[in-house]
Amino acid sequence: MKALERIEPSQGITAMQSINITVINPLFMTVFLGTGAVCVFILVFLLLGWHRTSTIYLLIGCLLYLVGTLGVTIVFNVPLNEALALVQPDSTDGVKLWANYLKDWTFWNHIRAAAALAASALFTLG
């Protein structure tokens, strides 16, 4: 995002619009949503075997992924991407949106990256 911030807003918008289209592909969606499905499966399994020592690590790891990674993406990043998709890169509205988009998208991306990292650590401990 720092690289996109350094170029002209119209170029940054065009690049990010292209990234947002390209990332929606079967492999990415399978990994991203598949991990969420695995977390749901693990949560159900944990309900059946709560007595295990590793349960708390797996429980918190699943919740961090589902809420902090998948949830943040759906609630915050996707709407930002959808709003960006609607603007013309060289328009005044596009330039105004871009300044806020960079700040907000980067903030939420850091949140979901931290959540994914913490979830990975907890899965490893579990």
Backbone bond lengths (Angstrom), bond angles and torsions (degrees), N, CA, C in turn:
res aa  C-N    CA-C-N  psi(-1)  N-CA   C-N-CA  omega(-1)  CA-C   N-CA-C  phi
1 M - - - 1.447 - - 1.529 110.32 -
2 K 1.333 116.86 -32.41 1.470 119.14 177.00 1.525 110.63 -61.77
3 A 1.321 116.84 -37.35 1.468 120.28 178.72 1.524 110.36 -66.80
4 L 1.318 117.32 -41.88 1.462 120.53 179.00 1.524 111.43 -67.26
5 E 1.320 116.21 -30.48 1.461 121.08 179.28 1.535 111.55 -69.60
6 R 1.324 116.49 -26.41 1.466 121.37 -176.19 1.523 113.55 -79.02
7 I 1.320 117.38 -19.36 1.461 119.71 -178.17 1.523 110.35 -96.59
8 E 1.305 116.00 172.13 1.465 121.28 178.89 1.527 109.85 -56.15
9 P 1.342 117.63 141.77 1.462 119.98 -179.22 1.525 113.84 -52.17
10 S 1.322 117.77 -41.90 1.476 118.98 -178.46 1.524 111.20 -63.21
11 Q 1.329 116.88 -36.06 1.468 120.43 178.08 1.525 110.76 -71.78
12 G 1.323 117.10 -40.28 1.463 121.19 177.74 1.519 111.55 -63.35
13 I 1.344 115.72 -42.80 1.464 120.21 178.90 1.522 109.96 -62.86
14 T 1.327 116.26 -47.00 1.471 120.46 179.92 1.522 110.92 -59.52
15 A 1.335 116.86 -44.32 1.468 120.56 179.99 1.528 110.93 -63.40
16 M 1.326 117.24 -45.15 1.463 120.16 -177.87 1.521 111.01 -68.92
17 Q 1.326 117.54 -36.64 1.460 119.94 175.58 1.529 110.37 -60.29
18 S 1.313 116.29 -40.50 1.463 120.66 178.56 1.529 111.45 -67.37
19 I 1.318 116.54 -42.26 1.469 121.20 177.45 1.525 110.03 -59.64
20 N 1.335 116.55 -45.46 1.463 120.96 -177.46 1.520 112.56 -64.89
21 I 1.314 117.60 -29.21 1.466 120.89 176.09 1.532 109.84 -77.43
22 T 1.320 116.16 -44.70 1.462 121.70 -175.45 1.526 112.61 -65.98
23 V 1.324 117.31 -35.55 1.467 120.33 -175.73 1.526 112.48 -68.97
24 I 1.313 117.30 -23.60 1.466 120.14 178.97 1.531 107.66 -81.30
25 N 1.318 114.79 90.16 1.459 121.46 179.50 1.532 108.14 -141.64
26 P 1.319 117.34 162.70 1.472 119.86 -175.22 1.531 114.20 -57.57
27 L 1.314 118.37 -40.62 1.466 119.98 -178.65 1.525 110.94 -64.19
28 F 1.332 116.83 -50.18 1.461 120.13 -179.65 1.524 111.06 -60.67
29 M 1.321 116.61 -47.56 1.459 119.97 -177.56 1.528 111.57 -63.80
30 T 1.327 117.08 -37.03 1.464 120.62 177.75 1.520 110.85 -63.88
31 V 1.315 116.73 -46.10 1.471 120.23 -179.67 1.525 110.47 -67.32
32 F 1.326 116.84 -47.64 1.466 121.46 -175.49 1.533 111.50 -65.80
33 L 1.315 116.28 -53.56 1.467 119.37 -179.25 1.523 111.90 -77.74
34 G 1.320 117.10 -30.08 1.460 121.08 177.01 1.516 112.05 -62.67
35 T 1.320 116.08 -38.88 1.470 119.63 176.87 1.521 110.18 -63.56
36 G 1.322 116.90 -39.58 1.463 120.47 175.94 1.517 111.52 -62.27
37 A 1.334 116.52 -41.40 1.471 120.62 178.20 1.525 110.98 -64.31
38 V 1.324 116.93 -40.65 1.467 120.79 177.22 1.527 109.69 -62.29
39 C 1.332 116.95 -39.92 1.470 119.99 178.18 1.524 111.26 -62.17
40 V 1.314 117.39 -42.13 1.469 120.50 177.47 1.527 109.91 -62.39
41 F 1.328 117.15 -43.66 1.465 121.63 177.40 1.534 110.39 -59.39
42 I 1.326 116.97 -44.98 1.474 121.37 179.53 1.528 110.10 -62.34
43 L 1.333 117.18 -42.78 1.467 120.15 179.46 1.526 111.22 -60.21
44 V 1.323 117.66 -42.78 1.463 121.04 177.48 1.525 109.78 -63.58
45 F 1.317 116.96 -44.48 1.462 121.77 178.83 1.527 110.78 -60.98
46 L 1.344 116.67 -39.17 1.469 120.38 -179.88 1.526 111.95 -64.12
47 L 1.301 116.40 -33.37 1.466 119.49 177.93 1.521 111.42 -62.87
48 L 1.329 115.57 -27.44 1.460 120.05 -179.68 1.536 112.31 -87.23
49 G 1.324 117.48 -18.14 1.466 119.92 -177.15 1.509 112.99 -133.69
50 W 1.317 116.58 44.93 1.464 122.95 -174.69 1.530 113.70 -58.07
51 H 1.314 118.70 -21.96 1.459 122.85 -173.77 1.535 113.39 -72.25
52 R 1.293 119.47 -10.45 1.464 122.26 -176.12 1.529 110.91 -75.46
53 T 1.323 116.60 146.60 1.457 123.19 -178.37 1.521 112.25 -63.66
54 S 1.310 117.25 -37.44 1.466 121.39 -175.61 1.527 113.50 -77.75
55 T 1.305 117.08 -4.69 1.460 121.43 -173.61 1.523 112.64 -56.99
56 I 1.306 117.69 -44.41 1.470 120.33 -176.03 1.526 111.16 -63.64
57 Y 1.328 118.09 -38.61 1.474 121.02 178.37 1.529 110.52 -64.47
58 L 1.320 116.16 -44.80 1.460 120.04 -179.36 1.523 111.35 -68.57
59 L 1.316 116.49 -39.74 1.458 121.08 179.14 1.528 111.12 -60.44
60 I 1.325 115.66 -51.51 1.470 119.80 -179.21 1.529 110.63 -66.82
61 G 1.323 117.44 -37.95 1.461 120.85 177.42 1.524 111.71 -60.55
62 C 1.326 116.46 -45.45 1.467 120.82 178.39 1.521 111.32 -62.56
63 L 1.314 116.19 -45.38 1.464 119.71 -179.69 1.524 111.29 -64.74
64 L 1.327 116.94 -39.62 1.466 119.88 177.19 1.523 111.39 -62.03
65 Y 1.327 116.47 -42.17 1.461 118.42 179.26 1.531 110.72 -67.56
66 L 1.332 116.31 -48.57 1.460 119.83 -176.00 1.531 112.50 -64.47
67 V 1.315 116.97 -42.87 1.471 120.50 -177.93 1.527 111.26 -87.41
68 G 1.331 116.13 -50.50 1.462 120.59 -171.94 1.513 115.33 -78.58
69 T 1.321 117.37 -25.82 1.460 119.64 -179.72 1.523 110.45 -106.79
70 L 1.312 117.11 -62.56 1.459 121.35 -178.32 1.535 111.11 -66.86
71 G 1.313 116.75 -47.81 1.465 121.05 -178.79 1.515 113.25 -62.84
72 V 1.324 116.62 -46.88 1.468 120.51 179.08 1.525 110.45 -61.19
73 T 1.311 116.64 -40.87 1.465 120.15 178.63 1.524 110.71 -59.86
74 I 1.321 116.47 -48.54 1.466 121.17 -176.33 1.528 111.65 -68.67
75 V 1.323 116.74 -42.67 1.466 120.81 -173.90 1.529 112.83 -81.44
76 F 1.326 118.00 -33.52 1.461 119.86 -173.77 1.534 113.91 -114.88
77 N 1.333 118.14 -55.74 1.461 119.94 -173.02 1.530 113.13 -69.30
78 V 1.320 117.74 -43.27 1.472 120.00 -178.93 1.536 111.39 -61.83
79 P 1.340 120.06 -46.64 1.472 118.37 177.11 1.534 113.00 -60.74
80 L 1.326 117.02 -35.83 1.466 119.39 175.95 1.524 110.32 -63.48
81 N 1.330 116.50 -43.14 1.465 120.78 178.67 1.526 111.30 -64.34
82 E 1.317 116.70 -40.28 1.460 120.33 179.53 1.522 111.43 -65.24
83 A 1.330 117.07 -39.71 1.469 120.15 177.11 1.525 110.58 -65.20
84 L 1.317 116.81 -40.28 1.466 120.64 179.02 1.526 111.14 -65.41
85 A 1.305 117.62 -34.83 1.461 121.89 -179.27 1.530 112.06 -64.03
86 L 1.321 117.50 -24.35 1.459 121.75 -175.74 1.525 114.41 -85.48
87 V 1.334 117.85 -15.20 1.466 119.34 -175.92 1.525 111.66 -93.15
88 Q 1.312 114.03 152.00 1.458 120.53 171.92 1.531 107.15 -81.48
89 P 1.326 118.41 130.06 1.465 120.90 -175.73 1.527 115.22 -55.72
90 D 1.321 117.86 -32.31 1.459 119.54 -176.52 1.527 113.58 -99.61
91 S 1.335 117.53 13.45 1.468 120.84 -179.45 1.523 110.98 -88.43
92 T 1.320 115.40 160.65 1.468 121.57 175.95 1.525 110.00 -63.07
93 D 1.327 116.45 -42.02 1.470 120.38 177.94 1.526 110.79 -61.90
94 G 1.325 116.13 -38.36 1.462 120.63 178.55 1.518 111.93 -62.66
95 V 1.321 116.25 -44.47 1.469 120.81 -179.71 1.529 110.55 -64.45
96 K 1.330 117.37 -42.29 1.469 121.24 178.42 1.533 110.37 -63.31
97 L 1.320 115.62 -46.64 1.462 120.31 179.84 1.526 110.87 -61.84
98 W 1.313 117.20 -40.29 1.459 122.88 -175.85 1.522 112.00 -58.44
99 A 1.325 117.79 -43.50 1.471 120.87 -179.67 1.523 111.02 -59.35
100 N 1.324 116.90 -45.41 1.467 120.56 178.49 1.522 111.52 -71.93
101 Y 1.318 116.35 -37.99 1.464 121.56 -179.99 1.525 109.91 -58.05
102 L 1.321 117.17 -48.78 1.468 120.84 -178.94 1.527 111.50 -55.99
103 K 1.316 115.54 -47.34 1.471 120.62 -178.21 1.525 110.96 -66.72
104 D 1.325 116.95 -51.69 1.463 121.08 -175.23 1.526 112.26 -68.91
105 W 1.334 117.97 -46.08 1.449 121.66 -178.10 1.525 110.63 -62.40
106 T 1.327 115.99 -42.10 1.468 120.12 179.95 1.529 110.68 -65.21
107 F 1.326 117.72 -42.66 1.466 121.08 178.03 1.526 110.47 -57.22
108 W 1.335 116.70 -52.08 1.463 120.20 -177.73 1.523 111.86 -68.61
109 N 1.318 117.26 -31.08 1.463 119.68 176.12 1.527 110.95 -65.91
110 H 1.333 116.85 -37.35 1.465 119.85 176.31 1.533 110.80 -65.45
111 I 1.317 116.60 -39.20 1.470 120.48 178.35 1.523 109.94 -61.86
112 R 1.320 116.91 -48.50 1.465 118.24 -177.74 1.517 112.16 -70.81
113 A 1.315 118.51 -31.09 1.466 120.51 175.92 1.533 110.50 -66.77
114 A 1.323 116.28 -42.84 1.471 119.96 178.11 1.528 110.51 -64.24
115 A 1.319 116.66 -40.93 1.471 120.66 178.97 1.536 110.48 -64.00
116 A 1.321 116.83 -42.74 1.462 120.15 179.77 1.527 111.15 -65.91
117 L 1.317 117.04 -40.07 1.456 121.17 177.97 1.537 111.10 -64.40
118 A 1.322 115.90 -45.85 1.468 120.30 179.09 1.539 110.11 -64.32
119 A 1.333 116.89 -41.55 1.476 120.24 178.51 1.517 109.78 -61.42
120 S 1.315 117.50 -42.87 1.471 120.99 178.95 1.520 111.35 -60.90
121 A 1.323 116.56 -42.93 1.468 121.17 178.71 1.531 110.19 -62.45
122 L 1.325 116.88 -43.55 1.461 120.53 -179.67 1.524 111.56 -68.48
123 F 1.325 117.96 -36.81 1.467 120.13 175.43 1.532 110.08 -62.70
124 T 1.320 115.93 -39.44 1.472 120.17 178.91 1.530 109.89 -64.37
125 L 1.328 117.35 -43.99 1.462 121.01 177.95 1.529 111.23 -64.33
126 G 1.327 115.69 -37.24 1.458 120.64 -178.52 1.506 112.01 -71.70
